[in-house]
Amino acid sequence: MVAAPGRQRVGLGERGAQAHALRAQTAAVARRWREAEPDAVEAVRIAREIAYPTLIWQAAHLLADIQAQLGKGDEAGAAARLAAETIEGLAARAPDSALRRSFMNWSRVQAALETAERLRRA
């Protein structure tokens, strides 16, 4: 089965964003923050371009952590706000309250929201 041309582009964009996020995560785990930042920025850019909210908040959270480590407080705060706003938007669109609660209680979501709050207070 051949994918529609638009879906094929989104699929390629999704894989590209995931690849950048993975490279950023790998560098961040090794505490190579300067190396990690450009890949995290690109992951967020692509995820926003293809309007993929799950990848937007995950990449934005990663970017916020990286930028905080680099001492870029304002940029880290902006990335963390993007992650939190995207999470809130996803939760608002959940089809039922049980799914919404489950999503909001997920440890990755909680970590992103805690990062946003910590950076907001800084």
DSSP file (Angstrom, degrees, kcal/mol; ACC not computed):
  #  RESIDUE AA STRUCTURE BP1 BP2  ACC     N-H-->O    O-->H-N    N-H-->O    O-->H-N    TCO  KAPPA ALPHA  PHI   PSI    X-CA   Y-CA   Z-CA
    1    1 A M              0   0    0      0, 0.0     2,-0.4     0, 0.0     0, 0.0   0.000 360.0 360.0 360.0 134.2    0.0    0.0    0.0
    2    2 A V        -     0   0    0      1,-0.0     2,-0.1     0, 0.0     6,-0.0  -0.806 360.0-126.5 -98.4 132.2    1.4    3.4   -0.9
    3    3 A A        -     0   0    0     -2,-0.4    -1,-0.0     1,-0.1     5,-0.0  -0.429  31.9 -98.7 -74.0 149.4    1.0    6.3    1.5
    4    4 A A     >  -     0   0    0      1,-0.1     4,-2.4    -2,-0.1     3,-0.2  -0.379  37.5-112.0 -61.7 146.1   -0.6    9.5    0.4
    5    5 A P  H  > S+     0   0    0      0, 0.0     4,-1.9     0, 0.0     5,-0.1   0.870 116.4  50.0 -53.1 -42.1    2.0   12.1   -0.5
    6    6 A G  H  > S+     0   0    0      1,-0.2     4,-2.1     2,-0.2     5,-0.1   0.912 111.4  48.0 -63.6 -42.9    1.1   14.4    2.5
    7    7 A R  H  > S+     0   0    0     -3,-0.2     4,-3.0     1,-0.2    -1,-0.2   0.869 107.7  56.2 -66.5 -36.3    1.2   11.5    5.0
    8    8 A Q  H  X S+     0   0    0     -4,-2.4     4,-2.3     2,-0.2    -1,-0.2   0.921 107.9  48.0 -62.2 -43.0    4.6   10.4    3.6
    9    9 A R  H  X S+     0   0    0     -4,-1.9     4,-2.7     2,-0.2    -2,-0.2   0.916 112.0  49.3 -64.0 -42.5    6.0   13.8    4.3
   10   10 A V  H  X S+     0   0    0     -4,-2.1     4,-3.2     2,-0.2    -2,-0.2   0.930 110.0  51.9 -62.4 -44.0    4.6   13.8    7.8
   11   11 A G  H  X S+     0   0    0     -4,-3.0     4,-2.4     1,-0.2    -1,-0.2   0.908 111.4  46.4 -58.7 -42.9    6.1   10.4    8.4
   12   12 A L  H  X S+     0   0    0     -4,-2.3     4,-2.4     2,-0.2    -1,-0.2   0.905 113.6  49.1 -66.0 -41.1    9.5   11.6    7.2
   13   13 A G  H  X S+     0   0    0     -4,-2.7     4,-2.8     2,-0.2    -2,-0.2   0.911 110.3  51.1 -63.2 -42.3    9.2   14.7    9.4
   14   14 A E  H  X S+     0   0    0     -4,-3.2     4,-2.6     1,-0.2    -2,-0.2   0.936 112.0  45.9 -60.8 -47.6    8.1   12.6   12.4
   15   15 A R  H  X S+     0   0    0     -4,-2.4     4,-2.4     1,-0.2    -1,-0.2   0.887 112.7  51.5 -64.2 -38.0   11.1   10.3   12.0
   16   16 A G  H  X S+     0   0    0     -4,-2.4     4,-2.3     2,-0.2    -2,-0.2   0.927 111.3  46.7 -64.1 -44.5   13.4   13.3   11.5
   17   17 A A  H  X S+     0   0    0     -4,-2.8     4,-2.6     1,-0.2    -2,-0.2   0.911 112.9  49.6 -63.8 -42.3   12.1   14.9   14.7
   18   18 A Q  H  X S+     0   0    0     -4,-2.6     4,-2.4    -5,-0.2    -1,-0.2   0.887 109.7  51.8 -64.7 -38.0   12.5   11.7   16.6
   19   19 A A  H  X S+     0   0    0     -4,-2.4     4,-2.4     2,-0.2    -2,-0.2   0.921 111.3  46.6 -64.6 -43.7   16.0   11.2   15.3
   20   20 A H  H  X S+     0   0    0     -4,-2.3     4,-2.6     1,-0.2    -2,-0.2   0.919 112.6  50.3 -63.7 -42.3   17.0   14.7   16.4
   21   21 A A  H  X S+     0   0    0     -4,-2.6     4,-2.8     1,-0.2    -2,-0.2   0.899 110.4  49.9 -62.7 -40.2   15.4   14.2   19.8
   22   22 A L  H  X S+     0   0    0     -4,-2.4     4,-2.6     2,-0.2    -1,-0.2   0.911 111.3  48.0 -65.4 -42.7   17.2   10.9   20.2
   23   23 A R  H  X S+     0   0    0     -4,-2.4     4,-2.4     2,-0.2    -2,-0.2   0.918 113.4  48.5 -63.2 -41.8   20.6   12.5   19.4
   24   24 A A  H  X S+     0   0    0     -4,-2.6     4,-2.7     2,-0.2    -2,-0.2   0.929 112.3  48.2 -63.1 -45.0   19.8   15.3   21.8
   25   25 A Q  H  X S+     0   0    0     -4,-2.8     4,-2.6     2,-0.2    -2,-0.2   0.908 110.8  51.1 -62.3 -42.6   18.8   12.9   24.5
   26   26 A T  H  X S+     0   0    0     -4,-2.6     4,-1.3     1,-0.2    -1,-0.2   0.923 113.3  44.5 -61.8 -45.1   22.0   10.8   24.0
   27   27 A A  H  <>S+     0   0    0     -4,-2.4     5,-3.1     1,-0.2    -2,-0.2   0.892 112.7  52.5 -66.1 -39.4   24.2   13.9   24.2
   28   28 A A  H ><5S+     0   0    0     -4,-2.7     3,-2.0     1,-0.2    -2,-0.2   0.904 104.7  54.3 -65.1 -41.5   22.3   15.2   27.3
   29   29 A V  H 3<5S+     0   0    0     -4,-2.6    -1,-0.2     1,-0.3    -2,-0.2   0.865 109.7  48.5 -59.7 -34.6   22.7   11.9   29.1
   30   30 A A  T 3<5S-     0   0    0     -4,-1.3    -1,-0.3    -5,-0.2    -2,-0.2   0.370 118.6-117.8 -84.6   4.9   26.4   12.3   28.5
   31   31 A R  T < 5 +     0   0    0     -3,-2.0     2,-1.0     1,-0.2    -3,-0.2   0.791  69.8 140.8  61.8  30.9   26.1   15.9   29.8
   32   32 A R     >< +     0   0    0     -5,-3.1     4,-1.9     1,-0.2     3,-0.3  -0.629  20.2 166.4 -98.0  71.6   27.2   17.3   26.4
   33   33 A W  H  >  +     0   0    0     -2,-1.0     4,-2.2     1,-0.2    -1,-0.2   0.865  68.1  51.7 -61.4 -44.0   24.7   20.1   26.7
   34   34 A R  H  4 S+     0   0    0      1,-0.2    -1,-0.2     2,-0.2    -2,-0.1   0.857 112.9  46.5 -64.7 -34.3   26.1   22.3   23.8
   35   35 A E  H  > S+     0   0    0     -3,-0.3     4,-0.6     1,-0.2    -1,-0.2   0.837 113.4  50.3 -72.4 -33.9   26.1   19.3   21.5
   36   36 A A  H  X S+     0   0    0     -4,-1.9     4,-2.1     1,-0.2     3,-0.3   0.846  95.6  70.7 -74.3 -35.4   22.5   18.4   22.6
   37   37 A E  H  X S+     0   0    0     -4,-2.2     4,-2.8     1,-0.2     5,-0.2   0.893  94.2  49.8 -57.9 -49.8   20.9   21.8   22.2
   38   38 A P  H  > S+     0   0    0      0, 0.0     4,-2.3     0, 0.0    -1,-0.2   0.890 112.8  48.2 -60.1 -37.2   20.8   22.1   18.3
   39   39 A D  H  X S+     0   0    0     -4,-0.6     4,-2.3    -3,-0.3    -2,-0.2   0.895 112.1  49.0 -68.5 -38.1   19.3   18.7   17.9
   40   40 A A  H  X S+     0   0    0     -4,-2.1     4,-2.2     2,-0.2     5,-0.2   0.914 110.7  50.7 -66.4 -41.5   16.7   19.5   20.6
   41   41 A V  H  X S+     0   0    0     -4,-2.8     4,-2.5     1,-0.2    -2,-0.2   0.926 112.3  47.2 -59.4 -44.8   15.9   22.8   18.9
   42   42 A E  H  X S+     0   0    0     -4,-2.3     4,-2.7    -5,-0.2     5,-0.3   0.879 108.6  54.3 -67.2 -37.6   15.5   21.0   15.6
   43   43 A A  H  X S+     0   0    0     -4,-2.3     4,-2.4     2,-0.2    -1,-0.2   0.924 111.6  45.1 -61.2 -43.7   13.3   18.3   17.1
   44   44 A V  H  X S+     0   0    0     -4,-2.2     4,-2.6    15,-0.2     5,-0.2   0.927 112.3  52.0 -65.0 -44.6   10.9   21.0   18.5
   45   45 A R  H  X S+     0   0    0     -4,-2.5     4,-2.4     1,-0.2    -2,-0.2   0.937 113.7  42.4 -58.4 -48.9   10.9   22.9   15.2
   46   46 A I  H  X S+     0   0    0     -4,-2.7     4,-2.4     2,-0.2     5,-0.2   0.930 112.7  53.0 -65.4 -45.2   10.0   19.8   13.1
   47   47 A A  H  <>S+     0   0    0     -4,-2.4     5,-2.4    -5,-0.3     4,-0.3   0.898 112.8  45.0 -58.9 -40.5    7.4   18.6   15.6
   48   48 A R  H ><5S+     0   0    0     -4,-2.6     3,-0.9     3,-0.2    -1,-0.2   0.906 110.2  55.1 -68.4 -40.3    5.7   22.0   15.5
   49   49 A E  H 3<5S+     0   0    0     -4,-2.4    -2,-0.2     1,-0.3    -1,-0.2   0.884 115.0  38.0 -60.4 -39.5    5.9   22.1   11.7
   50   50 A I  T 3<5S-     0   0    0     -4,-2.4    -1,-0.3    -5,-0.1    -2,-0.2   0.392 110.4-123.8 -94.3   4.2    4.1   18.8   11.4
   51   51 A A  T < 5 +     0   0    0     -3,-0.9    -3,-0.2    -4,-0.3    -4,-0.1   0.948  52.6 157.4  54.7  57.1    1.8   19.6   14.3
   52   52 A Y    >>< -     0   0    0     -5,-2.4     4,-2.3     1,-0.2     3,-0.5  -0.814  20.1-172.9-113.4  87.3    2.6   16.5   16.3
   53   53 A P  H 3> S+     0   0    0      0, 0.0     4,-2.5     0, 0.0     5,-0.3   0.822  78.9  55.5 -56.8 -38.9    1.7   17.5   19.9
   54   54 A T  H 3> S+     0   0    0      1,-0.2     4,-1.6     2,-0.2     5,-0.2   0.930 114.3  40.6 -60.9 -44.0    3.1   14.4   21.7
   55   55 A L  H <> S+     0   0    0     -3,-0.5     4,-2.6     2,-0.2     5,-0.3   0.830 110.7  60.1 -73.1 -31.7    6.5   15.0   20.1
   56   56 A I  H  X S+     0   0    0     -4,-2.3     4,-2.8    -9,-0.2     5,-0.2   0.971 109.4  40.5 -59.4 -53.7    6.3   18.8   20.7
   57   57 A W  H  X S+     0   0    0     -4,-2.5     4,-2.1     1,-0.2    -1,-0.2   0.886 116.9  48.9 -68.2 -35.7    5.9   18.5   24.5
   58   58 A Q  H  X S+     0   0    0     -4,-1.6     4,-2.0    -5,-0.3    -1,-0.2   0.933 116.2  41.9 -68.4 -44.1    8.5   15.7   24.8
   59   59 A A  H  X S+     0   0    0     -4,-2.6     4,-2.7     2,-0.2   -15,-0.2   0.883 114.4  52.1 -69.3 -37.8   11.1   17.6   22.7
   60   60 A A  H  X S+     0   0    0     -4,-2.8     4,-2.6    -5,-0.3    -2,-0.2   0.885 108.9  50.4 -66.4 -38.1   10.3   20.9   24.3
   61   61 A H  H  X S+     0   0    0     -4,-2.1     4,-2.2    -5,-0.2    -1,-0.2   0.933 111.5  48.0 -64.0 -45.1   10.8   19.4   27.8
   62   62 A L  H  X S+     0   0    0     -4,-2.0     4,-2.4     1,-0.2    -2,-0.2   0.929 112.0  49.9 -58.8 -46.4   14.1   17.9   26.7
   63   63 A L  H  X S+     0   0    0     -4,-2.7     4,-3.1     1,-0.2     5,-0.3   0.904 108.3  53.2 -60.9 -42.4   15.1   21.3   25.3
   64   64 A A  H  X S+     0   0    0     -4,-2.6     4,-2.3     1,-0.2    -1,-0.2   0.923 109.8  47.9 -59.7 -44.8   14.1   23.1   28.5
   65   65 A D  H  X S+     0   0    0     -4,-2.2     4,-1.9     2,-0.2    -1,-0.2   0.923 114.0  47.0 -61.8 -44.0   16.3   20.8   30.5
   66   66 A I  H  X S+     0   0    0     -4,-2.4     4,-1.4     1,-0.2    -2,-0.2   0.943 113.1  47.3 -63.9 -48.6   19.3   21.2   28.2
   67   67 A Q  H  <>S+     0   0    0     -4,-3.1     5,-2.8     1,-0.2     4,-0.3   0.855 108.9  55.0 -65.6 -33.8   18.9   25.0   28.1
   68   68 A A  H ><5S+     0   0    0     -4,-2.3     3,-1.3    -5,-0.3    -1,-0.2   0.910 107.0  51.0 -62.6 -41.4   18.6   25.2   31.9
   69   69 A Q  H 3<5S+     0   0    0     -4,-1.9    -1,-0.2     1,-0.3    -2,-0.2   0.804 108.2  52.8 -65.2 -28.8   21.9   23.3   32.1
   70   70 A L  T 3<5S-     0   0    0     -4,-1.4    -1,-0.3    -5,-0.1    -2,-0.2   0.455 119.1-111.9 -85.1  -0.9   23.5   25.8   29.7
   71   71 A G  T < 5S+     0   0    0     -3,-1.3     2,-1.1    -4,-0.3    -3,-0.2   0.707  74.7 136.7  77.9  20.1   22.3   28.7   31.9
   72   72 A K     >< +     0   0    0     -5,-2.8     4,-2.9     1,-0.2     5,-0.2  -0.612  21.9 167.0 -98.4  71.7   19.8   29.9   29.3
   73   73 A G  H  >  +     0   0    0     -2,-1.1     4,-2.6     1,-0.2    -1,-0.2   0.875  69.8  47.1 -59.0 -45.6   17.0   30.6   31.8
   74   74 A D  H  > S+     0   0    0      2,-0.2     4,-2.1     1,-0.2    -1,-0.2   0.929 116.4  44.2 -65.0 -44.4   14.7   32.6   29.6
   75   75 A E  H  > S+     0   0    0      2,-0.2     4,-2.3     1,-0.2    -2,-0.2   0.906 113.5  50.9 -66.6 -40.3   15.0   30.2   26.7
   76   76 A A  H  X S+     0   0    0     -4,-2.9     4,-2.6     1,-0.2    -2,-0.2   0.909 109.8  51.1 -61.8 -41.7   14.6   27.2   29.0
   77   77 A G  H  X S+     0   0    0     -4,-2.6     4,-2.4    -5,-0.2    -1,-0.2   0.894 109.1  50.2 -62.5 -40.4   11.5   28.8   30.5
   78   78 A A  H  X S+     0   0    0     -4,-2.1     4,-2.2     2,-0.2    -2,-0.2   0.912 112.1  47.1 -65.0 -42.1   10.0   29.3   27.0
   79   79 A A  H  X S+     0   0    0     -4,-2.3     4,-2.2     2,-0.2    -2,-0.2   0.906 112.5  49.8 -65.6 -40.9   10.6   25.7   26.0
   80   80 A A  H  X S+     0   0    0     -4,-2.6     4,-2.7     2,-0.2    36,-0.2   0.890 109.5  51.4 -65.3 -39.2    9.1   24.5   29.3
   81   81 A R  H  X S+     0   0    0     -4,-2.4     4,-3.2     2,-0.2     5,-0.3   0.911 108.4  52.1 -63.6 -41.0    6.0   26.7   28.8
   82   82 A L  H  X S+     0   0    0     -4,-2.2     4,-2.3     2,-0.2    -2,-0.2   0.931 110.8  47.9 -59.6 -44.8    5.6   25.2   25.3
   83   83 A A  H  X S+     0   0    0     -4,-2.2     4,-2.4     2,-0.2    -2,-0.2   0.946 114.8  45.2 -60.5 -48.4    5.8   21.7   26.8
   84   84 A A  H  X S+     0   0    0     -4,-2.7     4,-2.7     1,-0.2    -2,-0.2   0.914 113.4  49.0 -64.4 -43.6    3.2   22.6   29.6
   85   85 A E  H  X S+     0   0    0     -4,-3.2     4,-2.1     2,-0.2    -1,-0.2   0.884 112.2  49.1 -64.0 -37.7    0.8   24.3   27.2
   86   86 A T  H  X S+     0   0    0     -4,-2.3     4,-2.4    -5,-0.3    -2,-0.2   0.913 111.1  49.6 -68.2 -41.9    1.0   21.4   24.8
   87   87 A I  H  X S+     0   0    0     -4,-2.4     4,-2.7     1,-0.2    -2,-0.2   0.932 110.8  50.0 -60.2 -46.3    0.3   18.9   27.6
   88   88 A E  H  X S+     0   0    0     -4,-2.7     4,-2.2     1,-0.2    -1,-0.2   0.884 110.1  51.0 -61.6 -38.6   -2.6   21.0   28.8
   89   89 A G  H  X S+     0   0    0     -4,-2.1     4,-1.2     2,-0.2    -1,-0.2   0.907 110.8  47.9 -65.0 -42.1   -4.0   21.1   25.3
   90   90 A L  H  < S+     0   0    0     -4,-2.4     3,-0.4     1,-0.2     4,-0.4   0.926 112.0  49.8 -63.7 -44.2   -3.8   17.4   24.9
   91   91 A A  H >< S+     0   0    0     -4,-2.7     3,-1.3     1,-0.2    -2,-0.2   0.895 107.2  54.7 -62.6 -39.4   -5.4   16.8   28.2
   92   92 A A  H 3< S+     0   0    0     -4,-2.2    -1,-0.2     1,-0.3    -2,-0.2   0.801 109.0  48.8 -64.5 -27.9   -8.3   19.1   27.4
   93   93 A R  T 3< S+     0   0    0     -4,-1.2    -1,-0.3    -3,-0.4    -2,-0.2   0.421  79.9 125.2 -93.1   1.7   -8.9   17.1   24.2
   94   94 A A    <   -     0   0    0     -3,-1.3     6,-0.1    -4,-0.4    -3,-0.0  -0.374  65.8-130.3 -61.2 138.6   -8.9   13.7   26.0
   95   95 A P  S    S+     0   0    0      0, 0.0     2,-0.3     0, 0.0    -1,-0.1   0.703  82.9  14.3 -69.6 -18.9  -12.2   12.0   25.2
   96   96 A D  S  > S-     0   0    0      1,-0.1     4,-2.1     0, 0.0     5,-0.1  -0.984  76.1-110.7-152.3 164.2  -12.9   11.1   28.8
   97   97 A S  H  > S+     0   0    0     -2,-0.3     4,-2.8     1,-0.2     5,-0.2   0.821 112.7  57.6 -67.0 -33.0  -11.8   12.0   32.3
   98   98 A A  H  > S+     0   0    0      2,-0.2     4,-2.4     1,-0.2    -1,-0.2   0.921 109.8  44.5 -65.0 -42.6  -10.2    8.7   33.1
   99   99 A L  H  > S+     0   0    0      2,-0.2     4,-2.7     1,-0.2    -2,-0.2   0.906 113.1  51.8 -66.6 -41.2   -7.9    9.0   30.1
  100  100 A R  H  X S+     0   0    0     -4,-2.1     4,-2.7     2,-0.2    -2,-0.2   0.939 111.8  46.3 -59.7 -48.3   -7.2   12.6   31.0
  101  101 A R  H  X S+     0   0    0     -4,-2.8     4,-1.7     1,-0.2    -2,-0.2   0.918 112.3  50.5 -60.8 -44.9   -6.3   11.6   34.6
  102  102 A S  H  X S+     0   0    0     -4,-2.4     4,-0.6    -5,-0.2    -1,-0.2   0.923 112.7  46.2 -60.4 -45.4   -4.1    8.8   33.4
  103  103 A F  H >< S+     0   0    0     -4,-2.7     3,-1.2     1,-0.2     6,-0.3   0.938 113.1  48.7 -62.1 -48.4   -2.2   11.1   30.9
  104  104 A M  H 3< S+     0   0    0     -4,-2.7    -1,-0.2     1,-0.3    -2,-0.2   0.745 111.4  50.9 -68.0 -22.6   -1.8   13.8   33.5
  105  105 A N  H 3< S+     0   0    0     -4,-1.7    -1,-0.3    -5,-0.2    -2,-0.2   0.511  80.3 118.7 -90.9  -6.0   -0.5   11.3   36.1
  106  106 A W  S <X S-     0   0    0     -3,-1.2     4,-2.7    -4,-0.6     3,-0.3  -0.382  71.7-127.9 -60.5 135.6    2.1    9.8   33.7
  107  107 A S  H  > S+     0   0    0      1,-0.2     4,-2.4     2,-0.2     5,-0.1   0.834 107.6  53.0 -59.3 -35.1    5.6   10.3   35.2
  108  108 A R  H  > S+     0   0    0      2,-0.2     4,-2.0     1,-0.2    -1,-0.2   0.898 111.1  46.6 -67.9 -39.0    6.9   11.9   32.0
  109  109 A V  H  > S+     0   0    0     -3,-0.3     4,-2.5    -6,-0.3     5,-0.2   0.934 112.2  50.5 -66.2 -45.9    4.1   14.4   31.9
  110  110 A Q  H  X S+     0   0    0     -4,-2.7     4,-2.6     1,-0.2    -2,-0.2   0.902 109.4  51.3 -59.0 -42.0    4.6   15.1   35.6
  111  111 A A  H  X S+     0   0    0     -4,-2.4     4,-2.3    -5,-0.2    -1,-0.2   0.910 110.5  48.6 -62.4 -42.6    8.3   15.7   35.1
  112  112 A A  H  X S+     0   0    0     -4,-2.0     4,-2.2     2,-0.2    -2,-0.2   0.910 113.2  47.0 -64.5 -42.3    7.6   18.2   32.2
  113  113 A L  H  X S+     0   0    0     -4,-2.5     4,-2.2     2,-0.2    -2,-0.2   0.881 111.7  50.9 -67.7 -38.1    5.1   20.1   34.3
  114  114 A E  H  X S+     0   0    0     -4,-2.6     4,-2.7    -5,-0.2    -2,-0.2   0.894 109.5  50.9 -65.4 -39.6    7.4   20.2   37.3
  115  115 A T  H  X S+     0   0    0     -4,-2.3     4,-2.7     2,-0.2     5,-0.3   0.932 109.9  50.2 -61.6 -45.6   10.2   21.5   35.1
  116  116 A A  H  X S+     0   0    0     -4,-2.2     4,-1.9   -36,-0.2    -2,-0.2   0.910 113.1  45.8 -59.4 -43.3    7.9   24.2   33.8
  117  117 A E  H  X S+     0   0    0     -4,-2.2     4,-1.9     2,-0.2    -1,-0.2   0.917 112.4  50.3 -67.8 -43.1    6.9   25.2   37.3
  118  118 A R  H  X S+     0   0    0     -4,-2.7     4,-1.0     1,-0.2    -2,-0.2   0.916 113.9  44.8 -60.7 -44.0   10.5   25.2   38.5
  119  119 A L  H  < S+     0   0    0     -4,-2.7    -1,-0.2     1,-0.2    -2,-0.2   0.814 108.9  57.0 -72.6 -29.6   11.7   27.4   35.7
  120  120 A R  H  < S+     0   0    0     -4,-1.9    -1,-0.2    -5,-0.3    -2,-0.2   0.893 109.2  46.5 -64.8 -38.9    8.7   29.7   36.1
  121  121 A R  H  <        0   0    0     -4,-1.9    -1,-0.2     1,-0.2    -2,-0.2   0.716 360.0 360.0 -75.3 -21.5    9.7   30.3   39.7
  122  122 A A     <        0   0    0     -4,-1.0    -1,-0.2    -5,-0.2    -2,-0.1   0.485 360.0 360.0 -69.8 360.0   13.4   30.9   38.8
